[in-house]
Amino acid sequence: MRFPIVVHKDADTGYGVTVPDLPGCFSAGDTLDGVIESAPEAIACHIEGLLMDGEPVPARASLEAHQGNDDYRGGVWAIVVST
């Protein structure tokens, strides 16, 4: 499955990734490449946890809908594939 992610970085921190379609799913790292590469694993683990708990996997929204959310303003967007 393809998921949009948004990457943020503050001046004194590493990079943080949020997966807007999966509330509570996030990852962090020291480099932009590193957090993008680690995002599929975070997504897979999050979905596995949802399924183990008997929770539904939330429906995905369009990238445009997420980009309009002020919570993600100023972030760098990418699309990742998680198996």
CYANA upper distance limits for C-alpha pairs under 8 A (distance plus 0.5 A):
  1 MET  CA     81 VAL  CA      6.01
  1 MET  CA     82 SER  CA      5.89
  1 MET  CA     83 THR  CA      6.72
  2 ARG  CA     79 ILE  CA      6.97
  2 ARG  CA     80 VAL  CA      6.10
  2 ARG  CA     81 VAL  CA      4.96
  2 ARG  CA     82 SER  CA      6.90
  3 PHE  CA     19 VAL  CA      7.78
  3 PHE  CA     21 ASP  CA      7.87
  3 PHE  CA     60 ARG  CA      8.39
  3 PHE  CA     79 ILE  CA      6.05
  3 PHE  CA     80 VAL  CA      5.92
  3 PHE  CA     81 VAL  CA      6.83
  3 PHE  CA     82 SER  CA      8.06
  4 PRO  CA     19 VAL  CA      7.06
  4 PRO  CA     20 PRO  CA      7.73
  4 PRO  CA     21 ASP  CA      8.25
  4 PRO  CA     63 LEU  CA      6.99
  4 PRO  CA     77 TRP  CA      7.36
  4 PRO  CA     78 ALA  CA      6.23
  4 PRO  CA     79 ILE  CA      4.91
  4 PRO  CA     80 VAL  CA      6.87
  5 ILE  CA     17 VAL  CA      7.00
  5 ILE  CA     18 THR  CA      6.26
  5 ILE  CA     19 VAL  CA      5.27
  5 ILE  CA     20 PRO  CA      7.16
  5 ILE  CA     39 ALA  CA      8.43
  5 ILE  CA     77 TRP  CA      6.24
  5 ILE  CA     78 ALA  CA      5.91
  5 ILE  CA     79 ILE  CA      6.57
  5 ILE  CA     80 VAL  CA      7.67
  6 VAL  CA     17 VAL  CA      6.16
  6 VAL  CA     18 THR  CA      5.92
  6 VAL  CA     19 VAL  CA      7.13
  6 VAL  CA     20 PRO  CA      8.15
  6 VAL  CA     72 TYR  CA      7.32
  6 VAL  CA     75 GLY  CA      6.09
  6 VAL  CA     76 VAL  CA      5.93
  6 VAL  CA     77 TRP  CA      5.10
  6 VAL  CA     78 ALA  CA      7.00
  7 VAL  CA     15 TYR  CA      7.09
  7 VAL  CA     16 GLY  CA      6.05
  7 VAL  CA     17 VAL  CA      5.03
  7 VAL  CA     18 THR  CA      7.04
  7 VAL  CA     32 LEU  CA      8.32
  7 VAL  CA     75 GLY  CA      5.73
  7 VAL  CA     76 VAL  CA      5.50
  7 VAL  CA     77 TRP  CA      6.89
  8 HIS  CA     15 TYR  CA      6.27
  8 HIS  CA     16 GLY  CA      5.79
  8 HIS  CA     17 VAL  CA      7.03
  8 HIS  CA     74 GLY  CA      7.86
  8 HIS  CA     75 GLY  CA      5.46
  8 HIS  CA     76 VAL  CA      7.15
  9 LYS  CA     13 THR  CA      6.97
  9 LYS  CA     14 GLY  CA      6.62
  9 LYS  CA     15 TYR  CA      5.24
  9 LYS  CA     16 GLY  CA      6.83
  9 LYS  CA     75 GLY  CA      8.40
 10 ASP  CA     14 GLY  CA      7.74
 10 ASP  CA     15 TYR  CA      8.10
 14 GLY  CA     28 ALA  CA      7.45
 14 GLY  CA     29 GLY  CA      6.18
 14 GLY  CA     30 ASP  CA      5.24
 14 GLY  CA     31 THR  CA      7.51
 15 TYR  CA     28 ALA  CA      6.00
 15 TYR  CA     29 GLY  CA      5.81
 15 TYR  CA     30 ASP  CA      6.37
 15 TYR  CA     31 THR  CA      6.87
 15 TYR  CA     32 LEU  CA      6.90
 15 TYR  CA     35 VAL  CA      7.31
 16 GLY  CA     26 PHE  CA      7.72
 16 GLY  CA     27 SER  CA      6.38
 16 GLY  CA     28 ALA  CA      4.82
 16 GLY  CA     29 GLY  CA      7.13
 16 GLY  CA     35 VAL  CA      7.64
 17 VAL  CA     26 PHE  CA      5.81
 17 VAL  CA     27 SER  CA      5.52
 17 VAL  CA     28 ALA  CA      6.41
 17 VAL  CA     35 VAL  CA      7.12
 17 VAL  CA     36 ILE  CA      8.17
 17 VAL  CA     39 ALA  CA      7.75
 18 THR  CA     25 CYS  CA      6.81
 18 THR  CA     26 PHE  CA      5.16
 18 THR  CA     27 SER  CA      7.36
 19 VAL  CA     23 PRO  CA      7.41
 19 VAL  CA     24 GLY  CA      8.41
 19 VAL  CA     25 CYS  CA      6.21
 19 VAL  CA     26 PHE  CA      6.68
 19 VAL  CA     43 ILE  CA      8.23
 20 PRO  CA     66 HIS  CA      7.40
 21 ASP  CA     58 PRO  CA      7.15
 21 ASP  CA     59 ALA  CA      7.54
 21 ASP  CA     60 ARG  CA      5.84
 21 ASP  CA     61 ALA  CA      7.13
 22 LEU  CA     43 ILE  CA      8.38
 22 LEU  CA     46 HIS  CA      8.32
 22 LEU  CA     57 VAL  CA      8.29
 22 LEU  CA     58 PRO  CA      7.05
 25 CYS  CA     42 ALA  CA      7.32
 25 CYS  CA     43 ILE  CA      7.14
 25 CYS  CA     46 HIS  CA      6.66
 26 PHE  CA     39 ALA  CA      8.15
 26 PHE  CA     42 ALA  CA      7.21
 26 PHE  CA     43 ILE  CA      8.50
 27 SER  CA     35 VAL  CA      7.16
 27 SER  CA     38 SER  CA      7.64
 27 SER  CA     39 ALA  CA      6.83
 27 SER  CA     42 ALA  CA      6.89
 28 ALA  CA     35 VAL  CA      6.31
 29 GLY  CA     34 GLY  CA      6.71
 29 GLY  CA     35 VAL  CA      5.80
 30 ASP  CA     34 GLY  CA      7.42
 30 ASP  CA     35 VAL  CA      8.00
 31 THR  CA     35 VAL  CA      6.85
 32 LEU  CA     36 ILE  CA      6.82
 33 ASP  CA     37 GLU  CA      6.60
 34 GLY  CA     38 SER  CA      6.64
 35 VAL  CA     39 ALA  CA      6.57
 36 ILE  CA     40 PRO  CA      8.39
 36 ILE  CA     78 ALA  CA      8.21
 36 ILE  CA     80 VAL  CA      8.00
 38 SER  CA     42 ALA  CA      7.06
 39 ALA  CA     43 ILE  CA      6.65
 39 ALA  CA     80 VAL  CA      7.69
 40 PRO  CA     44 ALA  CA      6.61
 40 PRO  CA     80 VAL  CA      6.90
 40 PRO  CA     81 VAL  CA      6.73
 40 PRO  CA     82 SER  CA      5.20
 40 PRO  CA     83 THR  CA      8.20
 41 GLU  CA     45 CYS  CA      6.61
 41 GLU  CA     82 SER  CA      7.68
 42 ALA  CA     46 HIS  CA      6.57
 43 ILE  CA     47 ILE  CA      6.64
 43 ILE  CA     82 SER  CA      7.11
 44 ALA  CA     48 GLU  CA      6.58
 44 ALA  CA     82 SER  CA      6.74
 44 ALA  CA     83 THR  CA      7.34
 45 CYS  CA     49 GLY  CA      6.66
 46 HIS  CA     50 LEU  CA      6.82
 47 ILE  CA     51 LEU  CA      6.72
 47 ILE  CA     57 VAL  CA      7.12
 48 GLU  CA     52 MET  CA      6.60
 49 GLY  CA     53 ASP  CA      6.68
 50 LEU  CA     54 GLY  CA      6.77
 50 LEU  CA     55 GLU  CA      5.42
 50 LEU  CA     56 PRO  CA      7.07
 50 LEU  CA     57 VAL  CA      7.15
 51 LEU  CA     55 GLU  CA      6.08
 51 LEU  CA     56 PRO  CA      7.23
 51 LEU  CA     57 VAL  CA      7.93
 61 ALA  CA     65 ALA  CA      6.98
 61 ALA  CA     66 HIS  CA      7.67
 62 SER  CA     66 HIS  CA      7.14
 63 LEU  CA     67 GLN  CA      6.65
 64 GLU  CA     68 GLY  CA      6.89
 65 ALA  CA     69 ASN  CA      7.49
 66 HIS  CA     72 TYR  CA      8.01
 67 GLN  CA     72 TYR  CA      7.24
 67 GLN  CA     73 ARG  CA      7.83
 69 ASN  CA     73 ARG  CA      7.51
